[in-house]
Amino acid sequence: MQKEIQNLIDHPETINKTLNTAALDRLIRKVTGIRGQSITMRYSVEMGRTDALFEAESAEDLVSSSGIFSKVLIRCKIDTFSSALTYTPEEGFAIWFILHLSYQHFEGGENGMNIARFRYKNGEWSMSNYKGEHDGIDRN
């Protein structure tokens, strides 16, 4: 494990500054924003089976914000479905992940859906594969 990645795991308080998560927060708000609702994201880095993972998760359970679905859901979160984090001295950190809406039905079934794909490269966050991506609205 590279010391730069291990530092993010050992010192999660450095993630926000090191990976510019303020810019990521702005992108996530654009793709998940609903008037009157505020979603707070938490970020972490952890070691997976073989590679480092970047994790994003809403601090809040969103059941009460899910309209008619609140009548059948017992859990609703925004989280990471799949991710990877790498580091090279030449290019610095590189991250990709899928932001996902995960939910659980009151009878126990669990499912989810992709919201968007995110990439961090050369110190910049970008977003793709989201509803409205091709409608002419700049979401970067």
Secondary structure as GFF3:
##gff-version 3
##sequence-region A 1 140
A	DSSP	alpha_helix	3	10	.	.	.	ID=ss1
A	DSSP	three_ten_helix	12	14	.	.	.	ID=ss2
A	DSSP	alpha_helix	15	18	.	.	.	ID=ss3
A	DSSP	alpha_helix	21	32	.	.	.	ID=ss4
A	DSSP	beta_strand	41	47	.	.	.	ID=ss5
A	DSSP	beta_strand	52	58	.	.	.	ID=ss6
A	DSSP	three_ten_helix	63	65	.	.	.	ID=ss7
A	DSSP	three_ten_helix	67	71	.	.	.	ID=ss8
A	DSSP	beta_strand	73	88	.	.	.	ID=ss9
A	DSSP	beta_strand	92	105	.	.	.	ID=ss10
A	DSSP	beta_strand	110	121	.	.	.	ID=ss11
A	DSSP	beta_strand	124	128	.	.	.	ID=ss12
###
